[in-house]
Amino acid sequence: MLLIALVLIPLLAALLCLLLPHRLWIEAVTVGGAVLTLGLGVAITSQVMAAGHVEGLGTWLYADALSALSVLIVAFVGATAALYSVGYLRENMKEQSAVYGDGQRESQRYYVLFNLFLFAMIVVPVSNSLGVLWIAIEGTTLASLFLVSFYRTAEALEAAWKYVIVGSVGIALALFGTVLAYYSAVQVLGPSYDLNWSVLAPVAPRLDPGVMRLAFIFILVGFGTKAGLAPMHTWLPDAHSEAPSPISALLSGVLLNTAMYGILRYYALATPSLGRSYPNALLLAFGLLSLLIAALFILRQRDFKRLLAYSSVEHMGIVSVGIAFGGALGLYGALLQMIGHALAKSLMFFATGQVSLRYGTKQIDGVAGVVTSMPITGAILIVGALALTGSPPFGIFISEFSILSAGFQSGQALAAMVVLSLIAIIFIRFLSPINRMAFGKAAPDLPRGEISRTGLVAMIASLVLVVGLGVVIPGPLGELLRQSAAVLGGTP
């Protein structure tokens, strides 16, 4: 029943937002639904850790440790983004009242799509069927497409078109990979069977290796397009830059992780039949290329939202490298990297959203003295940037250290050194513009003070976890990470 409720709540929230007449009610339903979804995610995680897995709606819904970890990421960032959206959208509509009037209609459209987006992302990790997983990932594109183009400017519409075209090509390739994965088990399970994880996982060593080799490359390229892996990442900077800031937080912190979750599911099916060398070589190649592309493009960014977007390409590359390095340590580090990136990146989009509202620009050169004009937001911007770039003592430092250690232990020292060098370049080039934004001299006529109380609450909630996970990883979370790594073939 918990799994069913988890899936239905965002869908019901979207329906209520469509029917309710007042913005306050719509906001309350969205925030309440997101918080309730987070509570259900925690309860389901507790059940999974006690029983190994849980099921719902017969065999349609399924959650193991890897599912639970993904649900927690989706639910937490979804809850903070919902809360942040209240103040952000009110201020945004106020500034553009000449275009949107009182903003009631636009707010309603935003929250309906927000909840549908959250619904699609929740369905991904709790789907037992790999076919439904594919449908849900395609559903995330349809829901978020209209959020990317929410402002309906020429740039936003161009970004949305690029997003849907590139994403559709990727998802078509992933569909072909899904069909091939089905065919790989025909000789074992017969011509007609449920394409369920619970059915395929026990027979994974007997899947046709030739077919699975093709299936995995199509899945990696297809879902890798949605995950932002280079060179399929081209939609990502435009979409992240043009979407409203809370949607950018969801796109970067959650959507990329759900696509990576799809890759991980097929990775766990492919390695028993293929061995690890073939999937790991592909993941390492795409991971290193993503890091290289991110390092090159971060050097020349003038838009701080695009700067954050290329940081997402970097982090998805690091996750891929961690999986490729393998072993319990590499997988543990990759999964922890997914958590750290989701928290730190959503925090940064929240902070820069406040900055863009105050300064009226996304250009790095147009922002200076954030610490002076918005002291709390300025401090959060600095802490978030340090956390995102892997500075100690934050959680991303721990995950990257684990991944690099796994690389050296697995005899891939050269690849680990390349990763370390690229991370160092990105560290320097990412912090330089953030430093100018935070500590430059603010214009004397710039208003002082924070913009949104709900935005501050959302940022502080994220900040607590960003800082806390660098100090200590709670025992239950550590155990969940170890169980998730075991699902992927790491020693528990």
C-alpha positions as CSV (number, residue, x, y, z in Angstrom):
1,M,0.0,0.0,0.0
2,L,2.9,2.4,0.7
3,L,4.2,1.9,-2.8
4,I,0.8,2.6,-4.3
5,A,0.4,5.7,-2.2
6,L,3.9,6.9,-3.1
7,V,3.0,6.8,-6.8
8,L,-0.6,8.2,-6.5
9,I,0.1,11.2,-4.3
10,P,1.9,13.4,-6.9
11,L,-0.7,12.4,-9.5
12,L,-3.5,13.3,-7.2
13,A,-1.7,16.6,-6.3
14,A,-1.5,17.4,-10.0
15,L,-5.3,16.7,-10.4
16,L,-6.1,18.9,-7.4
17,C,-3.9,21.7,-8.7
18,L,-5.9,21.6,-11.9
19,L,-9.2,21.9,-10.1
20,L,-8.5,24.2,-7.2
21,P,-9.4,27.9,-7.8
22,H,-7.0,29.7,-5.5
23,R,-3.2,29.9,-5.7
24,L,-2.7,29.5,-1.9
25,W,-4.6,26.1,-2.0
26,I,-2.5,25.0,-5.0
27,E,0.7,25.9,-3.3
28,A,-0.4,24.1,-0.1
29,V,-1.4,20.9,-2.0
30,T,1.9,20.8,-3.9
31,V,4.1,21.4,-0.8
32,G,2.0,19.0,1.4
33,G,2.0,16.3,-1.3
34,A,5.7,16.6,-1.8
35,V,6.4,16.4,2.0
36,L,4.1,13.4,2.3
37,T,5.9,11.7,-0.6
38,L,9.1,12.2,1.2
39,G,7.7,10.6,4.4
40,L,6.4,7.6,2.4
41,G,9.8,7.3,0.8
42,V,11.5,7.1,4.2
43,A,8.9,4.5,5.3
44,I,9.4,2.4,2.2
45,T,13.2,2.6,2.7
46,S,12.8,1.3,6.2
47,Q,10.7,-1.7,4.9
48,V,13.2,-2.4,2.1
49,M,16.2,-2.5,4.5
50,A,14.3,-4.9,6.8
51,A,12.9,-7.2,4.1
52,G,15.2,-6.9,1.2
53,H,12.5,-5.7,-1.2
54,V,8.8,-4.8,-1.2
55,E,6.2,-5.1,-4.0
56,G,2.8,-3.5,-4.8
57,L,0.0,-3.9,-7.3
58,G,0.9,-7.5,-7.7
59,T,4.2,-7.5,-9.4
60,W,3.9,-4.1,-11.1
61,L,5.6,-2.1,-8.4
62,Y,8.9,-3.2,-6.9
63,A,11.5,-1.6,-4.6
64,D,14.8,-2.9,-3.5
65,A,17.7,-0.9,-1.9
66,L,18.7,0.7,-5.2
67,S,15.1,1.8,-5.8
68,A,14.8,3.1,-2.3
69,L,17.9,5.2,-2.6
70,S,16.6,6.7,-5.9
71,V,13.2,7.4,-4.3
72,L,14.8,9.2,-1.4
73,I,16.7,11.5,-3.8
74,V,13.6,12.2,-5.9
75,A,11.4,12.8,-2.8
76,F,13.8,15.1,-0.9
77,V,14.8,17.3,-3.8
78,G,11.1,17.3,-4.9
79,A,10.0,18.5,-1.4
80,T,12.6,21.3,-1.2
81,A,11.9,22.4,-4.8
82,A,8.1,22.5,-4.0
83,L,8.7,24.7,-1.0
84,Y,11.2,26.9,-2.8
85,S,8.8,27.3,-5.8
86,V,6.3,29.1,-3.6
87,G,8.4,32.2,-2.9
88,Y,10.3,32.0,-6.2
89,L,7.2,31.9,-8.4
90,R,5.4,34.6,-6.4
91,E,8.3,37.0,-6.8
92,N,8.8,36.0,-10.4
93,M,5.1,36.6,-11.2
94,K,5.2,40.0,-9.4
95,E,8.2,41.1,-11.5
96,Q,6.4,40.1,-14.7
97,S,2.9,41.3,-13.7
98,A,2.7,43.2,-17.0
99,V,2.9,39.9,-18.8
100,Y,1.2,37.5,-16.4
101,G,-1.3,39.7,-14.5
102,D,-1.9,38.3,-11.1
103,G,-0.1,35.1,-12.1
104,Q,-3.0,32.7,-11.1
105,R,-3.2,30.9,-14.4
106,E,0.5,30.6,-14.9
107,S,1.0,29.4,-11.3
108,Q,-1.6,26.8,-11.8
109,R,0.0,25.6,-15.0
110,Y,3.4,25.5,-13.2
111,Y,2.2,23.4,-10.3
112,V,0.2,20.9,-12.4
113,L,3.3,20.2,-14.5
114,F,5.5,20.2,-11.4
115,N,3.5,17.4,-9.8
116,L,3.3,15.5,-13.1
117,F,7.1,15.7,-13.4
118,L,7.5,14.5,-9.8
119,F,5.0,11.6,-10.5
120,A,7.0,10.5,-13.6
121,M,10.3,10.6,-11.7
122,I,8.8,8.6,-8.8
123,V,7.5,5.9,-11.1
124,V,11.0,5.2,-12.6
125,P,12.6,3.6,-9.5
126,V,9.5,1.7,-8.3
127,S,8.6,0.1,-11.6
128,N,9.3,-3.6,-11.7
129,S,8.7,-3.7,-15.5
130,L,11.6,-2.4,-17.6
131,G,9.1,-1.4,-20.2
132,V,7.2,0.8,-17.7
133,L,10.6,2.2,-16.6
134,W,11.2,3.3,-20.2
135,I,7.7,4.8,-20.4
136,A,8.2,6.7,-17.1
137,I,11.5,8.2,-18.3
138,E,9.8,9.3,-21.5
139,G,7.1,10.7,-19.3
140,T,9.6,12.9,-17.5
141,T,10.4,14.5,-20.9
142,L,6.8,15.3,-21.7
143,A,6.1,16.8,-18.2
144,S,9.3,18.8,-18.0
145,L,9.2,20.0,-21.6
146,F,6.6,22.6,-20.8
147,L,8.4,23.6,-17.7
148,V,11.6,24.3,-19.6
149,S,9.6,26.5,-22.0
150,F,7.6,28.0,-19.1
151,Y,8.6,31.6,-19.8
152,R,7.9,31.2,-23.5
153,T,10.7,33.4,-24.6
154,A,12.5,32.7,-27.9
155,E,15.5,31.2,-25.9
156,A,13.2,29.1,-23.8
157,L,11.3,27.7,-26.7
158,E,14.5,26.9,-28.6
159,A,15.8,25.1,-25.5
160,A,12.6,23.1,-25.2
161,W,12.7,22.1,-28.8
162,K,16.4,21.0,-28.5
163,Y,15.5,19.1,-25.3
164,V,12.6,17.2,-26.9
165,I,14.4,16.4,-30.1
166,V,17.7,15.2,-28.6
167,G,15.8,13.5,-25.7
168,S,13.5,11.7,-28.1
169,V,16.4,10.3,-30.2
170,G,17.9,9.1,-27.0
171,I,14.7,7.5,-25.7
172,A,14.2,5.8,-29.1
173,L,17.6,4.2,-28.8
174,A,16.8,3.1,-25.2
175,L,13.5,1.5,-26.5
176,F,15.5,-0.5,-29.0
177,G,17.9,-1.5,-26.2
178,T,14.8,-2.6,-24.1
179,V,13.5,-4.7,-27.0
180,L,16.9,-6.4,-27.3
181,A,17.1,-7.0,-23.6
182,Y,13.7,-8.8,-23.8
183,Y,14.9,-10.9,-26.8
184,S,18.1,-11.9,-24.9
185,A,16.0,-13.9,-22.4
186,V,13.7,-15.6,-25.0
187,Q,15.8,-18.8,-25.0
188,V,15.6,-18.9,-21.2
189,L,12.1,-17.8,-20.4
190,G,10.2,-18.5,-23.6
191,P,8.8,-16.1,-26.2
192,S,6.2,-14.6,-23.8
193,Y,7.1,-13.4,-20.3
194,D,6.9,-10.3,-18.1
195,L,9.8,-7.9,-18.8
196,N,10.2,-7.5,-15.0
197,W,13.4,-6.9,-13.0
198,S,12.3,-9.6,-10.6
199,V,11.9,-12.1,-13.5
200,L,15.1,-11.2,-15.3
201,A,17.6,-10.8,-12.4
202,P,17.5,-14.5,-11.4
203,V,18.3,-15.6,-14.9
204,A,20.8,-12.8,-15.8
205,P,23.8,-15.1,-16.1
206,R,21.9,-17.1,-18.8
207,L,21.0,-14.1,-21.0
208,D,22.3,-14.2,-24.5
209,P,25.6,-12.4,-24.3
210,G,25.7,-11.3,-28.0
211,V,22.3,-9.7,-27.7
212,M,23.0,-8.2,-24.3
213,R,26.1,-6.6,-25.6
214,L,24.0,-4.7,-28.2
215,A,21.3,-4.0,-25.7
216,F,23.6,-2.4,-23.2
217,I,25.3,0.0,-25.7
218,F,21.8,1.1,-26.9
219,I,20.7,1.6,-23.3
220,L,23.9,3.5,-22.3
221,V,23.6,5.9,-25.2
222,G,19.8,6.2,-25.0
223,F,19.4,6.7,-21.2
224,G,22.8,8.4,-21.2
225,T,21.3,11.1,-23.3
226,K,18.8,11.9,-20.5
227,A,21.6,11.5,-17.9
228,G,23.7,14.2,-19.6
229,L,26.6,12.1,-20.6
230,A,28.8,13.5,-23.3
231,P,28.6,13.7,-26.3
232,M,24.8,13.3,-25.9
233,H,24.6,16.2,-23.4
234,T,23.8,19.0,-25.8
235,W,20.3,19.6,-24.6
236,L,21.3,20.1,-21.0
237,P,23.0,23.5,-20.8
238,D,20.1,25.2,-22.7
239,A,17.3,23.5,-20.7
240,H,18.9,24.1,-17.3
241,S,19.6,27.7,-18.2
242,E,16.1,28.6,-19.5
243,A,13.9,26.7,-17.0
244,P,12.7,28.3,-13.7
245,S,15.3,27.8,-11.0
246,P,13.4,25.1,-9.0
247,I,12.8,23.2,-12.2
248,S,16.5,23.5,-13.0
249,A,17.2,21.9,-9.6
250,L,14.9,19.0,-10.4
251,L,16.3,18.6,-13.9
252,S,19.9,18.5,-12.6
253,G,19.5,17.0,-9.2
254,V,16.8,14.4,-9.9
255,L,16.1,13.8,-13.6
256,L,19.8,13.0,-14.4
257,N,19.8,10.5,-11.5
258,T,16.7,8.8,-12.7
259,A,18.2,8.3,-16.1
260,M,21.4,7.0,-14.5
261,Y,19.2,4.6,-12.5
262,G,17.9,3.1,-15.7
263,I,21.5,2.5,-16.8
264,L,22.3,0.9,-13.5
265,R,19.4,-1.5,-13.8
266,Y,20.7,-2.8,-17.1
267,Y,24.2,-2.8,-15.9
268,A,23.2,-5.2,-13.2
269,L,21.6,-7.4,-15.8
270,A,24.4,-7.2,-18.3
271,T,27.4,-8.0,-16.1
272,P,26.4,-11.5,-15.1
273,S,26.2,-12.6,-18.8
274,L,29.0,-10.4,-20.3
275,G,31.4,-10.0,-17.4
276,R,32.4,-6.5,-16.2
277,S,35.1,-5.6,-18.7
278,Y,32.8,-4.6,-21.6
279,P,30.2,-2.6,-19.7
280,N,33.0,-1.0,-17.6
281,A,35.0,0.0,-20.6
282,L,32.0,1.8,-22.1
283,L,31.1,3.5,-18.9
284,L,34.7,4.6,-18.4
285,A,34.9,6.0,-21.9
286,F,31.7,8.0,-21.6
287,G,32.7,9.1,-18.1
288,L,36.1,10.4,-19.1
289,L,34.7,12.2,-22.2
290,S,32.0,13.8,-20.0
291,L,34.6,15.1,-17.6
292,L,36.8,16.4,-20.5
293,I,33.8,18.2,-22.1
294,A,32.8,19.7,-18.8
295,A,36.3,21.0,-18.1
296,L,36.6,22.6,-21.5
297,F,33.2,24.3,-21.5
298,I,33.3,25.4,-17.8
299,L,36.4,27.4,-18.8
300,R,34.3,29.7,-21.1
301,Q,30.9,30.1,-19.4
302,R,29.5,33.6,-18.8
303,D,26.0,32.4,-17.6
304,F,26.0,31.0,-14.1
305,K,23.1,28.6,-14.8
306,R,25.0,27.2,-17.8
307,L,28.0,26.9,-15.5
308,L,26.0,24.7,-13.2
309,A,24.7,22.7,-16.1
310,Y,28.2,21.8,-17.3
311,S,29.0,20.9,-13.7
312,S,26.1,18.3,-14.0
313,V,27.9,16.8,-17.0
314,E,31.0,16.5,-14.9
315,H,29.2,14.8,-12.0
316,M,27.4,12.3,-14.2
317,G,30.8,11.5,-15.7
318,I,32.2,10.9,-12.3
319,V,29.3,8.6,-11.4
320,S,30.0,6.6,-14.6
321,V,33.7,6.4,-13.8
322,G,32.9,5.1,-10.3
323,I,30.7,2.3,-11.7
324,A,33.5,1.5,-14.2
325,F,36.1,1.3,-11.6
326,G,33.8,-1.2,-9.8
327,G,34.1,-3.2,-6.7
328,A,32.2,-2.4,-3.5
329,L,34.2,0.8,-3.1
330,G,33.7,2.2,-6.6
331,L,30.0,1.4,-6.6
332,Y,29.6,2.9,-3.1
333,G,31.4,6.0,-4.2
334,A,29.3,6.3,-7.4
335,L,26.0,6.0,-5.4
336,L,27.2,8.5,-2.8
337,Q,28.2,10.8,-5.6
338,M,24.6,10.7,-6.9
339,I,23.3,11.8,-3.5
340,G,25.9,14.5,-3.0
341,H,25.3,15.9,-6.5
342,A,21.5,16.0,-6.1
343,L,21.8,17.8,-2.8
344,A,24.5,20.3,-3.7
345,K,23.3,21.0,-7.2
346,S,19.7,21.7,-6.1
347,L,21.1,23.9,-3.3
348,M,23.1,25.9,-5.9
349,F,20.2,26.3,-8.2
350,F,18.1,27.6,-5.3
351,A,20.8,30.1,-4.3
352,T,21.4,31.3,-7.9
353,G,17.6,31.6,-8.4
354,Q,17.5,34.1,-5.5
355,V,20.5,35.9,-7.1
356,S,18.8,36.1,-10.5
357,L,15.6,37.5,-8.9
358,R,17.6,40.2,-7.0
359,Y,20.0,41.2,-9.9
360,G,17.7,40.5,-12.8
361,T,20.4,38.6,-14.8
362,K,22.0,35.2,-15.3
363,Q,25.2,36.7,-16.5
364,I,28.2,36.2,-14.2
365,D,29.6,39.6,-15.0
366,G,26.3,41.2,-13.9
367,V,26.5,39.9,-10.4
368,A,28.8,41.1,-7.6
369,G,28.6,41.4,-3.8
370,V,26.0,38.8,-3.1
371,V,27.4,38.4,0.4
372,T,26.8,42.1,1.0
373,S,23.3,42.4,-0.6
374,M,22.0,39.0,0.5
375,P,24.1,37.7,3.4
376,I,22.4,34.3,4.0
377,T,22.1,33.5,0.3
378,G,25.7,34.6,-0.3
379,A,26.9,32.3,2.5
380,I,24.9,29.4,1.1
381,L,26.2,30.1,-2.4
382,I,29.8,29.8,-1.2
383,V,29.2,26.7,0.9
384,G,27.2,25.1,-2.0
385,A,30.0,25.8,-4.5
386,L,32.7,24.3,-2.2
387,A,30.5,21.2,-1.6
388,L,29.8,20.8,-5.3
389,T,33.5,21.0,-6.3
390,G,34.4,18.3,-3.9
391,S,36.1,20.3,-1.2
392,P,36.6,18.7,2.2
393,P,34.8,18.0,4.5
394,F,31.7,17.7,2.2
395,G,30.1,14.5,1.1
396,I,31.2,14.8,-2.6
397,F,34.8,14.8,-1.4
398,I,34.2,11.5,0.3
399,S,32.5,10.0,-2.8
400,E,35.2,11.2,-5.2
401,F,38.0,10.0,-2.8
402,S,36.2,6.6,-2.8
403,I,36.0,6.5,-6.6
404,L,39.6,7.4,-7.1
405,S,40.7,4.9,-4.5
406,A,38.7,2.2,-6.3
407,G,40.5,3.2,-9.5
408,F,43.9,2.8,-8.0
409,Q,42.9,-0.5,-6.3
410,S,41.6,-1.9,-9.5
411,G,44.8,-1.3,-11.4
412,Q,43.4,1.7,-13.4
413,A,45.8,4.3,-12.0
414,L,46.2,6.2,-15.3
415,A,42.4,6.7,-15.7
416,A,42.2,7.7,-12.0
417,M,45.0,10.3,-12.5
418,V,43.2,11.7,-15.6
419,V,40.0,11.9,-13.5
420,L,41.8,13.7,-10.7
421,S,43.4,16.2,-13.1
422,L,40.1,17.1,-14.7
423,I,38.4,17.4,-11.4
424,A,41.2,19.8,-10.3
425,I,40.8,22.0,-13.4
426,I,37.0,22.2,-12.9
427,F,37.5,23.0,-9.2
428,I,39.6,26.0,-10.0
429,R,37.5,27.3,-12.9
430,F,34.2,26.7,-11.2
431,L,35.1,28.6,-8.0
432,S,36.6,31.6,-9.7
433,P,33.3,33.1,-11.1
434,I,31.5,32.1,-7.9
435,N,34.1,34.0,-5.9
436,R,33.6,37.1,-8.1
437,M,29.8,36.9,-7.7
438,A,30.0,36.5,-3.9
439,F,32.7,39.0,-3.0
440,G,32.7,41.7,-5.7
441,K,31.4,45.2,-5.0
442,A,27.6,45.4,-5.1
443,A,26.0,48.4,-6.8
444,P,25.1,51.1,-4.2
445,D,21.4,51.2,-5.4
446,L,20.9,47.5,-5.1
447,P,18.2,46.5,-2.6
448,R,19.5,44.6,0.5
449,G,18.0,41.6,2.2
450,E,16.7,38.2,1.4
451,I,13.8,37.7,-1.1
452,S,11.8,34.6,0.0
453,R,11.3,33.0,3.4
454,T,10.1,29.8,1.9
455,G,13.1,29.8,-0.3
456,L,15.4,30.2,2.7
457,V,13.7,27.3,4.5
458,A,14.3,25.1,1.4
459,M,17.9,26.2,1.1
460,I,18.6,25.6,4.8
461,A,17.0,22.2,4.7
462,S,19.3,21.2,1.8
463,L,22.3,22.9,3.4
464,V,21.9,20.8,6.6
465,L,22.2,17.6,4.6
466,V,25.0,18.9,2.4
467,V,27.1,19.8,5.4
468,G,25.9,16.9,7.6
469,L,26.8,14.2,5.1
470,G,30.3,15.6,5.0
471,V,30.7,15.2,8.7
472,V,29.0,11.8,9.2
473,I,27.2,9.3,7.0
474,P,24.4,7.9,9.2
475,G,24.4,4.2,9.8
476,P,21.1,3.5,8.0
477,L,22.2,5.5,5.0
478,G,25.6,3.7,4.9
479,E,23.8,0.4,5.0
480,L,21.4,1.4,2.3
481,L,24.4,2.4,0.1
482,R,26.1,-1.0,0.7
483,Q,22.9,-2.9,-0.1
484,S,22.4,-0.8,-3.3
485,A,26.0,-1.6,-4.3
486,A,25.2,-5.3,-3.7
487,V,22.3,-5.0,-6.1
488,L,24.8,-3.9,-8.7
489,G,27.2,-6.7,-8.0
490,G,29.4,-5.1,-5.3
491,T,30.2,-7.1,-2.2
492,P,27.8,-6.0,0.6
